Amino acid sequence: MGRGKKTAVVGVAVALLGLIVPLAHAELTEGGDLFVRFRGGIAPSALPRTKLAPIAVSIAGTVKTLSGERPPALRRIRIELNRGGRLDPSGLPRCRYGQLVAASPEKVLAACRDALVGEGAYDAKTAFPEQETFPSRGHILAFNAVYKGNSVILAHIYGRQPVPISRIIVFRIRHTSGTFGTVLTGSLPDAVNHYGYVVAISLRLFRRFDVHGQQRSYLSAACAAPAGFPSATFPFARASMSFADGRTLSSTLTRSCKVSG
């Protein structure tokens, strides 16, 4: 597939606490003094009744403690998407894990731009030994890939403050039966939390591309409202975060869509 035949429309980086309109609703879940606020949605919300159309999917989570003390380290993120949507990387170029290791965003994009499927951000608190905590923020670039024989999303995390740092989260993709048909699971490298803790993380997935003259979308869905109804409410996603102390907090995000056309 020649470069001239490929077209890409990729979502721009999203603000951590104000992603897009579909993120206006948030679900709060708690375990003891630990709280996680999940946000998420699809865009556009107006879709054909039966025909799949391109969509963007956004998920964000914010971590807090009631006491204001340091929360446990975030170890694992799991995102389950409604079976009515489809994630299909067929024909999309792939990025290799080695192309992302210890690399700046500029270098990563130069090598893997054609495999880009989304962007995001993270917010953390960093504290070196015997020092006060201070904010640490970074950017996430998500790429289509195959890792150890499995279809994955490689999330390249890069922060410039207090020092340049790059890390990779491997989100394994699994398709299942039931309400949520696509499952993304990623474990955070220990180095992400080595000198601090993550307080917020967000990801927006969206990519259109061209294969042999045919337009395709990395993510697509329909608004499966019953005949005669102009809209539908559905469990869009189930998101969970697992922490170093053994706690897992999860929430189901219910959203609605409108039938277009």
C-alpha positions in Angstrom: 0.0 0.0 0.0 1.8 3.1 -1.2 2.1 6.2 0.9 0.2 8.2 -1.6 -2.8 6.0 -1.4 -3.2 6.3 2.4 -5.2 9.1 4.0 -5.4 9.6 7.7 -7.6 11.7 9.9 -6.4 11.4 13.4 -7.8 13.0 16.5 -5.7 15.7 18.1 -4.4 15.5 21.6 -7.2 15.9 24.2 -7.2 18.0 27.3 -7.0 15.8 30.4 -10.1 17.0 32.2 -12.1 18.3 29.3 -11.8 15.8 26.5 -14.8 16.4 24.2 -18.5 16.9 24.6 -19.3 13.2 25.0 -17.2 13.3 28.1 -19.5 15.7 29.9 -21.0 12.9 32.0 -18.8 11.1 34.5 -19.2 8.1 36.8 -17.6 8.1 40.3 -16.7 4.9 42.0 -15.0 4.3 45.3 -13.2 1.7 47.4 -12.5 2.9 51.0 -10.9 6.3 50.7 -9.9 5.8 47.1 -12.0 7.3 44.3 -11.9 7.1 40.6 -13.9 9.3 38.3 -14.4 7.8 34.8 -15.4 9.7 31.7 -16.0 8.6 28.2 -18.0 8.6 25.1 -18.2 8.3 21.3 -18.3 10.9 18.6 -20.3 11.5 16.6 -23.4 10.4 18.7 -25.6 10.5 15.6 -25.1 7.3 13.6 -27.0 5.2 11.0 -29.4 2.7 12.4 -27.9 -0.4 10.8 -24.8 0.6 8.8 -21.5 0.9 10.6 -20.0 4.4 10.5 -16.6 5.8 11.7 -16.5 6.9 15.3 -14.0 8.1 17.9 -13.9 6.5 21.3 -12.7 8.5 24.4 -11.9 7.2 27.9 -10.5 9.0 30.9 -9.9 8.3 34.5 -9.0 10.5 37.5 -7.7 9.1 40.8 -8.1 10.8 44.2 -8.2 9.9 47.9 -10.7 11.3 50.3 -7.9 12.2 52.8 -5.7 13.8 50.1 -2.9 11.4 50.8 -0.9 9.7 48.1 -3.1 7.0 46.4 -1.6 3.5 45.7 0.2 3.1 42.4 -1.9 2.4 39.3 -0.9 -1.0 37.9 -3.5 -2.0 35.3 -6.1 -0.4 33.1 -9.0 -2.4 31.5 -11.4 -0.9 28.9 -14.3 -3.0 27.6 -16.3 -1.6 24.7 -19.8 -2.4 23.7 -20.2 -5.3 21.2 -22.1 -3.0 18.9 -18.9 -1.3 18.0 -16.1 -2.7 15.9 -12.4 -2.3 16.2 -10.7 -3.4 12.9 -7.0 -2.7 12.2 -7.1 -4.7 8.9 -4.9 -3.0 6.3 -3.5 -0.5 8.8 0.3 -0.2 9.0 1.9 -1.5 12.2 4.5 0.1 14.5 7.2 -2.1 16.1 7.8 -2.0 19.9 11.5 -1.2 19.3 10.7 1.9 17.3 9.1 3.5 20.5 11.8 2.6 23.1 13.6 5.6 24.6 12.3 7.8 21.8 10.9 11.4 21.7 7.4 12.0 20.1 9.1 13.6 17.1 11.2 10.5 16.5 8.2 8.1 17.1 6.0 10.0 14.7 8.7 10.0 12.0 8.9 6.2 12.3 5.3 5.3 13.0 2.9 8.1 11.9 1.1 5.8 9.5 0.2 3.4 12.4 -1.2 6.2 14.6 -4.6 5.4 16.0 -5.1 7.9 18.8 -3.7 10.3 21.4 -4.1 11.1 25.0 -2.5 12.5 28.1 -1.5 11.7 31.7 -1.1 13.7 34.8 1.0 12.5 37.7 2.6 13.7 41.0 6.3 13.1 41.1 8.5 13.1 44.2 12.2 12.2 44.3 13.5 10.9 47.7 13.3 13.6 50.5 11.6 16.1 48.2 8.1 17.5 48.0 5.7 16.3 45.3 5.3 18.3 42.1 3.2 18.0 39.0 4.4 15.8 36.1 2.5 15.8 32.8 2.9 14.0 29.6 1.5 13.1 26.2 0.4 9.7 24.9 0.6 8.5 21.3 -1.2 5.3 20.4 -0.2 3.0 17.6 -1.5 -0.1 15.9 0.9 -3.0 16.4 1.4 -6.7 16.8 3.4 -7.7 19.9 4.4 -11.2 20.8 2.0 -12.5 18.1 -1.0 -10.5 19.5 -2.9 -7.5 18.1 -2.2 -4.6 20.4 -2.2 -0.9 20.9 1.2 0.5 21.9 0.7 3.6 24.0 3.9 5.7 24.0 4.0 7.9 27.0 6.4 10.9 27.0 6.9 13.6 29.5 9.4 16.5 29.5 9.1 17.6 33.1 11.0 17.3 35.5 13.2 15.3 33.1 12.5 13.8 29.7 11.0 10.3 30.1 9.4 7.8 27.8 7.5 4.6 28.6 5.3 2.2 26.8 2.0 0.6 27.8 1.0 -2.4 25.8 -2.8 -2.6 25.5 -3.7 -6.2 24.4 -6.9 -6.4 22.3 -9.3 -9.3 22.9 -12.7 -10.0 21.3 -15.3 -11.8 23.4 -19.0 -12.5 23.5 -21.5 -10.8 25.8 -22.4 -7.1 26.2 -18.8 -5.9 25.8 -17.2 -7.4 22.8 -13.8 -5.7 22.6 -11.5 -5.7 25.6 -8.3 -3.6 26.0 -6.0 -4.5 28.8 -2.8 -2.6 29.7 -0.3 -3.0 32.6 1.6 0.1 33.6 5.4 -0.3 33.7 6.8 0.1 37.3 8.8 3.1 36.1 5.7 5.1 35.5 5.0 5.1 39.2 8.6 4.8 40.4 9.0 8.3 41.8 5.3 9.2 42.1 1.8 8.2 41.1 -0.6 8.7 38.3 -3.6 10.9 39.1 -5.3 11.1 35.6 -5.0 9.4 32.3 -6.9 9.7 29.1 -7.0 8.2 25.6 -8.9 9.0 22.4 -8.9 6.5 19.6 -9.8 7.5 16.1 -8.4 6.7 12.6 -9.6 6.6 9.1 -7.4 5.2 6.4 -7.5 4.0 2.8 -6.9 0.5 1.5 -6.8 -0.1 -2.2 -9.2 2.9 -2.7 -11.6 1.8 0.0 -12.2 4.0 3.0 -11.9 2.2 6.4 -12.2 3.2 10.0 -10.2 1.8 12.9 -13.4 2.1 15.0 -17.0 2.0 13.8 -20.5 1.6 15.1 -24.2 2.0 14.4 -27.0 3.3 16.5 -29.1 0.2 17.0 -32.3 1.8 18.1 -35.5 -0.3 17.7 -37.5 0.4 14.6 -39.5 3.6 15.0 -37.4 5.0 17.8 -35.1 7.9 17.0 -32.5 7.1 19.7 -31.1 4.4 22.0 -29.4 4.2 25.4 -26.7 1.6 25.8 -23.8 0.5 28.0 -21.0 2.2 26.0 -18.1 0.9 28.0 -16.9 -0.7 31.3 -13.7 0.8 32.6 -11.6 -0.4 35.5 -8.3 0.5 37.3 -6.3 -1.9 39.4 -3.9 -0.6 42.1 -0.8 -1.9 43.9 -2.7 -2.5 47.1 -5.0 -5.0 45.4 -8.0 -2.8 44.9 -9.8 -2.6 41.6 -12.3 0.1 40.9 -14.6 -0.1 37.9 -17.7 1.5 36.4 -20.1 1.1 33.5 -20.5 4.1 31.4 -24.0 4.4 29.9 -24.5 6.6 26.9 -27.0 7.4 24.2 -27.0 7.7 20.4 -29.3 9.2 17.8 -30.3 7.7 14.5 -29.0 9.8 11.6 -30.4 9.8 8.1 
